[in-house]
Amino acid sequence: MENWSLVSICVLFGLTARWAVSLNSYSGAGKPPMFGDYEAQRHWQEVTYNLPVHEWYFNTTDNNLNYWGLDYPPLTAYHSLLCAHDHGFDFCWVLVADLLIYIPAVVLYSFYLSEGSNKKKVCTVLCILLYPGLILIDYGHFQYNSISLGLALWGVVVLGLGWDVLGSLAFVLSLNYKQMELYHSLPFFCYLLGKCFKQGLAGRGLFLLVKIAVTVLVTFALCWLPFLSDPGQILQVVHRLFPVGRGLFEDKVANTWCSLNVLIKIKTILSTDTQLYFSLTTTLLAILPSSIKLLMKPTLWQFKLALVNSSLAFFLFSFQVHEKSILLPALPVCLLLNDLPLPAIWFLQASTFSMLPLFLKDGLLVPYVVTSLAFLFFSIYLLSAFEHCSEDKLRLGCLRHLPSLIPGSFYFSITAMAGLSFMSVALAPPDQLPDLFPLLVSVFSYLHFLGLLLYFNIVQIAEPLQSVRKNQKKSN
Amino acid sequence: SVMATPRADDWSWFPALALGVSFLKCILINAYHSTDFEVHRNWLAITHSLPVSKWYHENTSEWTLDYPPLFAWFEYSLSHVAQHFDKEMLVVQNLIYTSPATILFQRLSVIVTDIVFIYAVKECCRSVREEKGSKDLLGHPFFILAALLLWNFGLLIVDHIHFQYNGFLFGILLLSVARHLQGRHLEGALLFTVLLNLKHIYLYIAPAYGIFLLRSYCFTKDNTDGSVRWSSFSPVRLVALGSIVISVGALSFGPFIAMGQLPQVLSRLFPFKRGLCHAYWAPNVWALYNMVDKALSVLGVRLKLLDVAKLPKASMTGGLVQEFQHSILPSVSPSITLICTLCPTLQPKPHPPPSLALSPPAKFHIWCRPRGARGFLRCLVVCALGSFMFGWHVHEKAILMAILPFSILAVESREDAGIFLMLTTTGHYSLFPLLFTAAELPIKVLLMLLFTLYSFTSLKKLFRGSLLNPLETTYLLGLVAVEILCEVVYPLSPWQHTLPFVPLLVTSVYCSLGVSYSFIRLYVSLLRQHGTDKHKQL
């Protein structure tokens, strides 16, 4: 069958799965007084539609910022305004956004930037579209991550095709939709800077640098146009986007600070400022090796790995991280499904599992179970994950004996996740430890993320600067 | 890897297809369900809580038991599992009881019993003829058949959204067909008898079975020209068949005959008080008939040829299933529909002289010149479609009885593939009004597109070339226009409140054109085969 029909079928199937998930319960359904993210989106439509622009981010009598105040950059606000005009079906808007932004980027990535036969590319499209985390958060919990992630993916695809200016434009738009895209900003920066250096800073490289800088600044200016008139506006928006006053973490999240908190109560020992500096330092240390490597060797492969490493490091060490931010490393890991299937599948499954407490709160147990099983089964089957487990395929030249342990550990890990999921649903926690199961889930996921961070860093850094590996990559 | 040249025994793709559709069914658990959900919950309650003697007398709920006894026993066994989910659903008085556990249990029961369907599809795929030669997996007829059956749009939305147990029942039907294709006729007969005792609507295709078994199984040999050899009649085989039918019937109806409740059971099974057409007209001949009648009456009134007061008041287009009279054309009674259903299939014609290509109809055809199990399958499809076209109080869901078995023929012959595409697309579209909620609109559109796209591209690739002529393609594209008209344009128009039935009417009449056309083409292909036989004989 021709490619276009196979791809269309995969896309239709992906869309059907998404809409079917949305038929289930959603975040905050029937839970006054705050309800959930669905109510937040609805409230933002109300605010942007009824109030003038300069009041959107301010605490006024009409706009109580404590009740789901706007805390995303201006593009989200404009999008809410657009949705407010046709407040018929909010879930429809998520589907439309997916169809127009995220899904075309996935298809283009698979067909132009990944390797393998046509059938393999179609399988890649299907597996990326089946990633449960994004489906459950966007259609179950209800959010618009597919817009910011889709725009970032467009940035990657366009950069991969060689159009640097357009790529940076796409990424800036993505950044102006959700500020968490900052997790991806360092790799974009290093990649583009590295390319400029490679082209020689005294000639074409400088010209490229200037073009990109101008594009970025102009795009920012256009997005923030209504707020540029008053510096107070800009400060207030920034204040809403980065609530530094809120502390190292909230709730249970699978990162270092929350897991460390189990052993040492750092939240109480250190002051808020110390916590901030501590987290900043560790984050920078974690992303340094990867960024430097990318600067020295700005290829697409390094870029993808750097996106993973950078966003995962941010997730694990940054402050005020929410569990949903795991979607940020998950996106570039999806891009690695074709090249390193088993580690990618492992990470993606762990990322879905880490959000289990959130799904249980939203009443999404059945979609969670079904989409996870479907994703595991299809990605392992279609991408032949277990056949790519040799030390050569895993790019682990230095660690010779590790690959033989991998299939066994994978099965053990999945079984443990299934077991923990079952226990979270079926058993009641003991009275002294009411948060036992969310804690176990986040610590277990944290261990996975830490291990995989090390692995992806090794893969990125161990690659030699000269392209000896070209042959190995083509044999995939 | 899965996409390499498949070995003959490499069926690893089959569980992938089956699991994929099962996962899809699971996430549809919380979608809209129709009153049929309550129907089955009520039957669970009746069979669990009441003694057998009361099953066919119980009428606390309006949804009384109107399937044959074997289905009641099936519900009874399900109810034993149900009590572990939610005991309250088994209380007869709990009308319209829809706790989350109830929904989960009922939906899961449909998904799990679909295993019968999955097994039957596997058996059908094994019986499909294919040319040798390396083809990539996606181009093999058995792969295409598996996908067309497992992912059939009609079955998905009727069973897993609207809510019914058709997967289980069609599984038994397809398994019976597969057994006949494999030459295991006694098993096929047993399965069909069981099916009849589960849902009596399959009586429509019973004549096809009866004549085929009599002709091809009881007469063990044919003459060289294919006509019947009377001397080869085997009483042993006839007795074997008879005993199967009687024993299954006894198992099913026995207890009720013993209790003297047979008349009551039969009256529940065959309620002829309902009208010619269901509230929503199935796209069959009577839809066209009603339409013409209505059009003529409106025209008559306009042209002052008729007096409005003299026209019958009961409206066919109201939502209730009443008896009604046609205004201009002669009214249709149940017996007329029975004759029309049997006519194309049974009416004997004089044996034609060799030089003329006259056309005896279907069953006469398999009596004279049986072409083995495939001829039987073709006859079965024609019977099913014929009964859909002319039957009394036909539900639009009955189109599946023709579409599913026809899929087997569609992957084997080019002409059948063309008719299949026409019938399936029109038939599936006619199921759209079953899901009328706004939330389910994207699902039905997406799934329809998915199935239609797949069926067209895969069959086109299999038979190398276009399967439909431009007129047919235009008609099918017209379905898109009808859909936009009914779902988008009409609700915004001023007539939405005064004439709410118009979208249903338009859908029904437009689809009946396509279905009738497919029926005629199918019938012609059947007769043309007979004509080829006769010519071969000369």
Chai-1 contact restraints between the chains, C-beta under 6 A:
chainA,res_idxA,chainB,res_idxB,connection_type,confidence,min_distance_angstrom,max_distance_angstrom,comment,restraint_id
A,M1,B,L138,contact,1.0,0.0,6.0,A-B,restraint_1
A,M1,B,T457,contact,1.0,0.0,6.0,A-B,restraint_2
A,M1,B,K461,contact,1.0,0.0,6.0,A-B,restraint_3
A,S5,B,T457,contact,1.0,0.0,6.0,A-B,restraint_4
A,S8,B,L453,contact,1.0,0.0,6.0,A-B,restraint_5
A,I9,B,Y454,contact,1.0,0.0,6.0,A-B,restraint_6
A,L12,B,L446,contact,1.0,0.0,6.0,A-B,restraint_7
A,L12,B,L449,contact,1.0,0.0,6.0,A-B,restraint_8
A,L12,B,L450,contact,1.0,0.0,6.0,A-B,restraint_9
A,L15,B,L446,contact,1.0,0.0,6.0,A-B,restraint_10
A,T16,B,L446,contact,1.0,0.0,6.0,A-B,restraint_11
A,W19,B,P442,contact,1.0,0.0,6.0,A-B,restraint_12
A,W19,B,I443,contact,1.0,0.0,6.0,A-B,restraint_13
A,A20,B,I27,contact,1.0,0.0,6.0,A-B,restraint_14
A,A20,B,L28,contact,1.0,0.0,6.0,A-B,restraint_15
A,V21,B,I27,contact,1.0,0.0,6.0,A-B,restraint_16
A,L23,B,N30,contact,1.0,0.0,6.0,A-B,restraint_17
A,L23,B,A31,contact,1.0,0.0,6.0,A-B,restraint_18
A,N24,B,N30,contact,1.0,0.0,6.0,A-B,restraint_19
A,K119,B,M3,contact,1.0,0.0,6.0,A-B,restraint_20
A,V366,B,I29,contact,1.0,0.0,6.0,A-B,restraint_21
A,P367,B,I27,contact,1.0,0.0,6.0,A-B,restraint_22
A,V370,B,F23,contact,1.0,0.0,6.0,A-B,restraint_23
A,V370,B,C26,contact,1.0,0.0,6.0,A-B,restraint_24
A,V370,B,I27,contact,1.0,0.0,6.0,A-B,restraint_25
A,A374,B,F23,contact,1.0,0.0,6.0,A-B,restraint_26
A,Y381,B,A16,contact,1.0,0.0,6.0,A-B,restraint_27
A,S384,B,S1,contact,1.0,0.0,6.0,A-B,restraint_28
